[in-house]
Amino acid sequence: MPNPKVRETTPEARGRITARVPQSLVETLDLAASMVGSTVSQFVAQAALEKAERIIENERVIRMSAQTAAWFFDLIDNPPPPTPTLANAIKRYNARKVSSEGSNSTFEFGA
């Protein structure tokens, strides 16, 4: 009977990345990798992953001051009434949606 505490894992598919870089960069990477006890491939992959995760995090997160956040959430909770141009656009959109077959979705806004 298998031990329930031992998870079966399958190896993750591997890809290959190659780059042509100056010899001086190769030497620097080799030195740094040896200082931390890893191969150049491991060192470069780890460094690239850390940088990629930082970039992704910075692009996904919106940072704002407490004052700006309060203003933003107040606008979401209490939106201003639609401008005449927006109200007209919503009416035109809803008229087109109603005339389309199989569509019953409309935008609505408070008076």
Secondary structure, DSSP 8 states (H G I E B T S, - for coil): ---TTS----------------HHHHHHHHHHHHHTT--HHHHHHHHHHHHHHHHHHHHH-----HHHHHHHHHHHHS-----HHHHHHHHHHHHHHHHSTT---------
